Amino acid sequence: MAGACALLGLAVLVHQPARAQTEAMLTLESLPRPTMPRAESGPVVPSQVLRWRQEAEAAEHGENGLPRDPVLAAQLYCRAARFGDAVAQYNLAWMLTNARGIARDDAQAAYLFAAAAEQGLPQAQAMAARLGEPLGAPPPCLRPPDGEAPPLAAQAVAARKPAPAAKPLAPPPPPPNAPEPIVRFVNLEAPKFQLAPHLVLAVMATESNFDAQALSPKNAQGLMQLIPDTAARFNVKRPSDPVQNIRGGMAYLRWLMAYFEGDVALVLAAYNAGERAVDRYRGVPPYAETRHYVRKILSAMGGQVSHPFDASVTKPSPMLALLRPRAS
């Protein structure tokens, strides 16, 4: 029935003037917000996200014996885009810029193209350059998926105050493959940076798996995978030196803790993708890699979502004020 209605709508649009066509088409905001299937109770696995995108492609183009249904395609692309699927982000942006069954919206398309481009999709990079820097709030299809804990700022955390230290959770044990000398060094040095050692070890395990010689395709180096700009920013002269590398990574984490007022998810997202990306998307960026990174480390930390911070290190992100509910 939905497919038949979509086809009927398209037939009507062909015979209507441009103004009537615009009024007949749905905007992205008017689409129902996607919800997770009932059977899902935890994080959505990548295979499910891939299925949503494949179903969206079939609905967009009328494949696999199904009628073309652009509204359903947009819904499914949106669902996958929120979980960081770059192709879904690109395809939905293409629908928006070409009015493929939904009203044209270059502002939302710019955000979607940018998200896909930042994940390395070449065709998205060309479109992102053409549309320019996204402006305003990110669209609903790039907001955190339903069911994920919102940033602490959205939970009306006391403005710019360190998280209370009373009754702290018992720290998890070090990762089983963490070398004992590194564990001892982090236990000694992390408190100097006002960081919990288990946070530093969890980041290190995910970043380099404790390989002091690790080098990424983006030239991130060492145990804490410092890129050259970050190393220079925190006065790390020799990123290949394990001691300097660890201290540089901890200095960056301490700065991020102050900038995001102890919100661990935002701090981890920024360590992976940069604080500018977190500010732009007003939360964990819609990148599959970053979402997986944040979930993995939060799980290793026992689900800890807040961390004490030193407000004197830097001013907080202006983006946090946008997430806090306004006082009535």
N, C-alpha and C positions, 0 to 999 in steps of 0.2 A: 504493500500500500504506500509506504514512504517513497519507494522508488518510482511508483506510478505518479504520485503527486509531484515529485521533483521533475519528472519528464513533462508533465502537463504544464508545470510552471515555466519550464524552458520554452515550450511551444508558444505560450502566451507572450513571453518576453520578445520573441522574434517579431511579433506583429504589433508591438506597442512602441510608441515614441520613446526617445531617450529618457525623458523625465519619468514616465510611467515605469520604465525598466528599473530605474534607480529605486523608486518607491517600492517595487515589488520584491526586490532582492533583500535578503536578510543581511544585517550587519553582524560582525563577529560577536559583539556584546549580546545580541539577541539570541544567540544559540544557547541551549541549555549547558550549564557548566558540567563537564564530564565528571562522573563519579566512579570510584573503583568497584570492580565486581565484588559481590558479597563474599565469595570464597576467599578473597585476599584479606589477610589480617596483618601483614607486615610489609616490608619494603617490596616494591614491584621489581621482579627480576628482569634482566635485559631481554630475555626471550619474549616476555609479554609485551614489552615496549615495541619490539620488532614486529610482533603480530599486529599490533594496533596500526603501525605504519603501513604494513602490507595490506591490511584491510582498507585503510584509507586510500591507498593507491588504486585498489580495485574499484572502490566506490567513486573515486574521482574520474576514472577513465572508462568505467563500465566494463570491467574485466571479470573473468571467471564465471561468465554466464549471468552476472548481475547487472541491473540497469544502472545507468550513471546517476549518482546521488551526491552532488557537491556539498550539500549541508552535512550529510553523514561523514563525508570525507574530511571536511573542516573540523568536525567534532573529534574524529579519531586522530587527525594530525595534531590537534591541540593537546589531546591527551598524551600523545607520545612526546610532543615538544616540551611539555612541562617536566618530563623526566630526562631531558637533555639530548633527545635524538636529533642530530644535526640535519639529517635528510628530511625528517618531518618538519622541522623548523623552516627549512628552505622551501619545501613544497607548499606549506601553508602561506608563506610570504609570497610565493609566486601566484597563488590563487588570489591573494589580496591585491597585488599590483595589477592583475589582469582581469579582475572582476569575474572569476570563474565560478559563477553561481552564488557568490557572496559579494557584498558591496566592496568597492575599492577602498583601501585604507593604507595609504603610503606610510603613515606614522607608525602603525603597528608592524607593517612589513619591514620597515627599517630596523626595528628591534629584532625581529625574527631573522632577517638576513645577517645582522651583526652577530647574533648568537651562533648561528651556523658557521659564519666566517671565522669567528674566534676559535672554533673547534677544528679549523683547518679545511673546510669544504671549499674547493677552488671556485666553483660557480657562485657560491654565496659571497666570496670575497669580492668578485667583480660587481655584484649587485649592491653590496654594502658600500663600496666605494662610490657607486653611482648615486645612491640615495643619501649618503652623508651620515653624520653623527645622529643617532637616535635622540629624540627630545622627549621630555616629560616622563611620566610614570611608565614602567614596563607593562606590556599588555597582559591580560589574564592568562594567556597561554604560556607565559614565561614565569609565572609566579610559582612559589613552592607548591608541590602537590598536596591535595587534601590528606589529612592524617599525619603529616609531618609536623613536628613541634615548631611553632613560630619562633622567631628570634626573641630573646629575652626582652628586648626593647618593646615588643608588641604586647608583652605581658605586664606592662606598667611597672617595670623595675624602677626602684628609687633612682631618680635622676642623678647620674654621675657619682654614685657612691659605690665603694668597693663591696663585693659580695661578702656577706658575713662569714667569719671564720669559725663560728661556733658549730660544734657537732659535725665535723667534716666526715665525708664518706671514707671508709677504709680504702687506701689506694690499692689498685690491682697489682699483682706481682709483675716484675719485669718480663718482657717477651722472652720466651724460652731460648731463643737463639742470640740473645743480647750478650756480648762478651763481658765478662766480669769487670775488666778494667774500665770499660766504657760506663757500665752501671755505677761503679764507684765514683768515677769522675762526675757524672751527671748528678748523682746524689749530693755530691759536695758543692757543685757549681750552680745548680738550678735555683736553690734558695737565694743566692746572691742576685739573681735576676727576677726574684719574686715569682718563680714558676714551680709548679709541682713536678718532681722528677718523672713521674709516670706519664705526664703529658709530653715531655721532651722525648722520652724513650719511645712513646707511641708514634710520634711524628717521625722520628729517626728510622724506626722499623719500616714505616710505610714509604718514606722517601728513598732510602738507600739499602734497606735490609742490612744495615750495619757494615756496609762496604765503604771503607774510607777512600777507595779509588773510584767510586761510582761517578760516571759522567753521562749526562743525559743528552739527547739530540739538541736541546736548547742550551747546552753548555752549562747546565747546573752541576755543581761539583760537590763531592765529598759526602760526609755522613748526613749533613742537613740539606744537601742539594741547593747550595747557594748559587744563584745566577750572578754574573759579574756585577750588575747594577746593585743588587742587594748586598753583595760583599763590599763594594765600595761605599755604599750608604752607611754601613755599620763598621767601617774601618777595619775590614778584614784584608790584610795585606797578602796573605798566602792561603787561599781557600783550600789548597791541598793539605795543609797542616791540620790534623784532626782537632787539636785543641782550639785553634783559631776558628775552625769551621763550626764546631759545636757552640762556642761562645757567640759567634756571629748569628747563628740560627736562633739562639736563645734571646739575643738582643732584639732580633726582629719579632719574635713571639711576644716579648715583653711590650714592645711598642704597639703591636696589634691588640694586645689585651687592653691597653689603655684606650686605643682608638675605638674599639668596639665594646668597651665597658664590660669586659669579662664574659661576653657571649662566645662560648667556645666554638659553636658551629660557624659563626661568622669569622672568627679568628682562623680556624682551619681552612675555610674556603678562601680567605685572603692569602694565606700562606701558599696555597696551591695555585690560585688564579690571579692574585694581586688585589689589593684593597680597592683599586679603582673599579674593578669588575663587580665587587660586592656592593659598592656604593651605587653603581649604575643600575643594577638589578634589584637593589633594596633587599638583599638577602643572598643566600647561596646562589651563585650564577647557574643558569640552566645549561650546564655543560655536563655531559655524562661522566667524564673523568672526575670532575670536581665533586659531583654528588656522591659518587662511589667513594672517593677519598674521605669525605667528611663522615659518611656512614661508617666506614671501616675504622677510623680512629675513635669516633665516639663509642663504638662497640668495644674497642680495646680498652677504653677508659671506663667501662661500666655504665655508659650512658650519661656521664657527667656533662651538664650543659652550662654551668657557670664556673667562674674561676676568679679569685681575688685579683685586683689590678691596682696599679699605682696611677692615680689620676694626674699626677704631676709630670708624667713622662711626655704626654702630648694631649692636645685638645681632642675631644671625642669627634667621631664622624658626624657631620651635619645630617647625614642620612638617618641617623637614629631618631631624630626628632620627628621625621616623617612617619616612622613606624609606631610611635607611641600614640595611644588614643588621646584625643583632646580632652582637657578637663571640662566638665559640664558646668 
